[in-house]
Amino acid sequence: MTIMATLSAFVIALCFRLFARSRASAQRVQLTIALCLAAATLFADARFVLKYRNICAQLQQQMHPGQ
């Protein structure tokens, strides 16, 4: 898990926790926007890791052919 995924998951958890406490609609809108941005970041990070994982594995095999 990368740093961006960890931070995004933390922001998502924080948004859900603060959502129950928010009373004003402006706060709820801000939390919803933060939640959407964190979810998009988490999704993009997962796609990036899955896309480039094979390239990194191939490079590691080239560096250590006996393993």
C-alpha positions in Angstrom: 0.0 0.0 0.0 1.4 3.3 -0.9 1.5 6.5 1.1 -1.3 8.1 -1.0 -3.6 5.1 -0.4 -2.9 5.2 3.3 -3.7 9.0 3.5 -6.8 8.6 1.4 -8.1 5.8 3.6 -7.4 8.0 6.7 -9.3 10.9 5.1 -12.2 8.7 4.2 -12.5 7.4 7.8 -12.2 10.9 9.2 -15.0 12.1 6.9 -17.3 9.3 7.9 -16.6 10.1 11.6 -17.2 13.9 11.2 -20.3 13.4 9.0 -22.3 12.3 12.0 -21.3 15.4 14.0 -21.9 17.9 11.3 -25.1 19.9 11.5 -24.8 22.6 8.8 -25.4 21.7 5.2 -22.2 23.6 4.2 -20.1 21.3 6.4 -21.8 18.2 4.9 -21.0 19.5 1.4 -17.4 20.0 2.3 -17.1 16.6 3.8 -18.8 15.1 0.8 -16.3 16.8 -1.5 -13.4 15.7 0.6 -14.8 12.1 0.6 -15.1 12.1 -3.2 -11.6 13.4 -3.6 -10.1 10.9 -1.2 -12.1 8.0 -2.9 -10.9 9.2 -6.4 -7.3 9.3 -5.1 -7.5 5.9 -3.6 -9.0 4.5 -6.8 -6.4 6.2 -9.0 -3.6 4.9 -6.8 -4.9 1.4 -6.9 -5.1 1.5 -10.7 -1.5 2.9 -10.9 -0.1 0.2 -8.7 -1.9 -2.6 -10.6 -0.8 -1.1 -13.9 2.9 -0.7 -13.1 3.4 -3.7 -10.8 4.2 -6.0 -13.7 6.9 -3.6 -15.0 8.5 -3.4 -11.6 8.5 -7.2 -11.2 10.1 -7.6 -14.7 12.9 -5.1 -13.8 13.5 -6.9 -10.5 13.8 -10.3 -12.3 16.3 -8.8 -14.7 18.4 -7.4 -11.8 18.2 -10.8 -9.9 17.9 -13.5 -12.6 18.5 -16.4 -10.2 15.6 -15.7 -7.8 
